[in-house]
């Protein structure tokens, strides 16, 4: 990757607004925090604004309180969008930032190159890996708390190093981050093994909806948004549950739905034989990786689920 245009943009501008996709995950959180630190270290004004709140599990990361839902009340020179394959996934109107330049930093293969400057590496397991490469190649010294943010980004987007994108390059990057001061076991514990009682109650309700379809090739879990108020949980307490849908033997695709009476969001997971990223892209605003993707259908749950299963049935016949 040639970083000269990025360095030039940072050097020649004073204010930066950072943002990422809806339903924040570890990669977009860790990447935003790492880039926020770097911009501030260069004496720049930098602010983070996302459509959805920070998941509580990532609150341990230093400066995580700066990732807010506060819409900008002023204009910025540059809008930096991280870990977002298309503008629609932001969940807010970028015109509100008033930025003259958009910088797009991502690793999704279906990224639409919507930025004025695009730094997209589909071979990277996470945007955290892309930013690590930027820091390393530009000889930027990474402090321990930033290394922890980048480690969290890479660890979560590889499913705790379980997904097929866990390569030797990923492990090498994480080894370097560990040498910079990351406590790997402690970070894993905070992300994957620290739940509120309400969060566990929510996960219990989601597990109770477990269903199999199409001769056991499809596994689904369901979360009506109303259940959050019923158990007193937060939306972010459901983060990661979609990964459980592909753990059963014989399942090809896992489907996690989250829905209101008006629309249904799908988190799709695959064991590799079906490309759920391509499937999600056929639906407006959808997209993702071959084994992990998402989309939203503007229909109630039953109709949307029937439609999704009809798509998956056609995919299964081509195996």
N, C-alpha and C positions, 0 to 999 in steps of 0.2 A: 504494500500500500504506500502511495506517495502522500506524505503528510504536509507538504509545503503549503497547499491551499488552506488547510485547516489552521496551521500556525499563523498564516497571514491574516486570516479572518479574525482570529483571536487578538492578534497584535493591533489590528486597525479599528477595532470596535471596543466600546466601553461597557455596554449593558447586554446581558444575556438572560433569556427565559428558557428554562429547561422543562421538558415534558416527555411523557411516554404514553403507552397504550392504556386503555381502560382495564380494570381488574388487575391491579398491580401485582407483579410477582417479584421474586428475588433478583432476577436479572435486571429488570428495569429500575428497581430500587437501588441496588448496588451500583449500577452504572451511573445513574443520576448523581448519587452521592460522591462517587469518585470524580466525575467531571465537574461537579459543583466545587469540590475542594480545589481542583486544579485552577479553575477560573478565578476563584478568590485568591489563590496563592499568587496569581499574576496581577492582583490588584483590580480585578474587574468586578462590576456589580453583577451578581448572579442570583436568580430566584428560580425555585421549582414550583410548578403548578400542574396538577393532574386532575382528571375528571373524578377519580375515585380516591377514597382515603387510603392511607398507608396501612397495610396489614399489621396487626399488633406483633406478629412473630418477628418482624424486622425492626421493631422499635429499639432493639439493643444496639443497632449500628449507630456510630457517632454521627451527629447532625441529621438524623432521620426526621427530627421535628421540623426541618426546613422543607420537607415534601408535604405540601398542603393542597387544599382544594380552592384556595383563594384566587379567584380570577383576577388577572392583572388590571389595575386601575390606571396604568400608565403604559406607554409604548416602550419597546426595547429595540436595540439595534439588530439583535440576532435571536432567532428562535432555534434552539437545538432540540431536535426530536430524536430520542434514543429508543431502540428496540420496538420500532413500529413500522410495519410493512406498508401501510398506506395512511393517508391523512384522516380518513374516516374513523380509524381505530382510536384516534385521540379522544373522541367523545366531546370535543368542544371546538368552537370556530377559531381557527388560527388567525383570522383577521383581527381578533381582539388583541393580539400581541402587538400589532402594528409594526412588525419587524420587516426591514427591507431585505433581510437575508435569512433563508432557512437552511440549516445544516442538518443533514439526515445521516445518522450513524446507526447501522443495523447489521443483522446477520441473516435475516430471512431471505430465502431464495426467491420469493415472490415480491420482494420490495419493488415498488413502482418508480424508484428514483425520483421522488417528488421534490427533492431539495434543490436549492441553487448549488449546493455542494453536497455530494453523496459519497459516503464512505461505508460501503456495504461489502461484507466478506461472508458469503454463504458457507464457506468452509469452517468458519468459527462456530464453536458450540454455543457461544453466548456473546452478547455485546460486551460483557465484562472482559472477555478475551480480546476483543477488538481494541478496547481502551487500554488494556494492559500492553498490547503491542505498540500502541501510540506512545505510551509513557516510556516503554523500554527503548524503542527505536529513536526517540527524541532525547534519550538520556535524562529523563525526569525521575528524580529520586522519590520513591513511593514510601510514605510513612506507614507505620503498622496499621492504623485505623482505616486507611484507604485500601491497604492490602486486604483487610478483612472484608470490606465492601465488595471488592473485586472477586475475592474467593467465594463469597456468598452468591454473587451473580453467576459464577461458573458452576458452583456446586448445585444450585437449584435448577439451572437449565439443563443439567445432565441427569436430573432426578436423583441427586445424591450419588452420582457416578454409576447409575444403573442403566441409562439409556445408551443406544447404539452410537450416539455422538461422543461418547467417552473415548477419546483417542489418546495416543501417546503424547500428542501435543498438549492436550488438555491436562494430562497428569503432570507434564513438565511445567506448565504454567502454574499449576497449583502448588507444585513443589517449591517453585521460586517464591510464591506468595507466602508459603509456610516459613521459608527461610527469612522472610521479611518481618515475621512476628505473629503470623496468624496461628491461633490455637485451633487446630482443625476439629478436634473432638468437641471442644466447647461450642464452636460455631454450629456444628451439626446438631448438638443437643438443643441449642436455642431455637433453631429453625424447625426441626422435625419432632422434638420431644417435649415441647413446652406449650401446653394447651390450657385454656381456662375451662372451668367446669361447664360453662355455657357452650364453649366450643366443642367439647366432647359430647354434650347432649345433642348438638346439631349434627355432628358426625354420626351419632347413633341413629338419629332419625333418617339421615341419608342412606346409611347402610340398610335400613329396614325396607327401602324401596328397591333393593337389588332384584333385577329381572334379567332373564335370558331370552333371546329372540333368534329366529332364523336358524333353528337346529343347533342352538348353543354357540353360534359363531359371533353373535353380538351380545354384549353385556351392557346393561344400562343402570344408572342411578339417577334419582330425581330430587330436585330441591325447589319446591314452590317458595317464592320469595316471602310469602306470609309466615313461613315457619321461623324466620329470624325473630320476629316479635314474639312468637309463641314460646320460644325457649330462651329469649333474651340474648341471642348470639349476634355477632357481627358478620357481615358478608365475607370478610376476609377469613373467617374461621372455616370456610368451606374450601379454601385454597389448597390444592394438592389432592383433593378427593378424586378427581378425574383419573389420576394415575392408577387408582385401585381397580378401575374397570377392566383392565387388561391383564389382571393377575391370574385369572382362572384358566385352567388347561382347556385348550380347544377354542378359546376366544380369539377372533381375529381383530375386532374393533370394539373399543369401549366408548360409551356415550354417557356423558354427564350433562344433564339439563338443569337450567335455572330459569324459572319462568314467572311471569306476571300473567294476568288474564289477557293481555294484549300481545305479548311476544315471548319467544322461547330462545334462550341462548344455549348453544351446544358447544361443549368442550369434547373434542374427539381425540382418541388415542388409538394407535395401531401397533401391532407387533412387527410390522414391516411389509407384509404382503399386499396391503392396500394402502395407497397414498392418500391419507386423509387431508393433507395440505391441498392437493389438487381438487379433491372433492369439495372442501370448504370454499375454495376460490370460485366455484360455480355459483355461489350464493353471494349476493351483493354485500360488500364489506368484509367478507370472510377470507381466511387464508391461514398460513402457518407452515409448519414443517411437515415432512412426509409422515412422521409418527406422532405428531402433536399439533393440533390446529383447532380453530374455533370459528364459529359463525353464528349469526342471529337471524331467525326467521320470524317475520312479523305476523305470527299466528298463535292462537292458544296452544297449550301443550299437546293435546291429543292430535289435533290436525298436523301440527309441526312434526311430532314424533312419527306419525304415519308416513309423512312425506320423506323424512330422513331414512326410515327403514326401507322405503321403496327404492331409494338411491343406493343404500348399502346392499340390498338384495341383488341389484344389477351388478354391483362391483364384485360380489361373491361369485356370481355365475361366470365371471371372467378369470377366476383363479385356476 
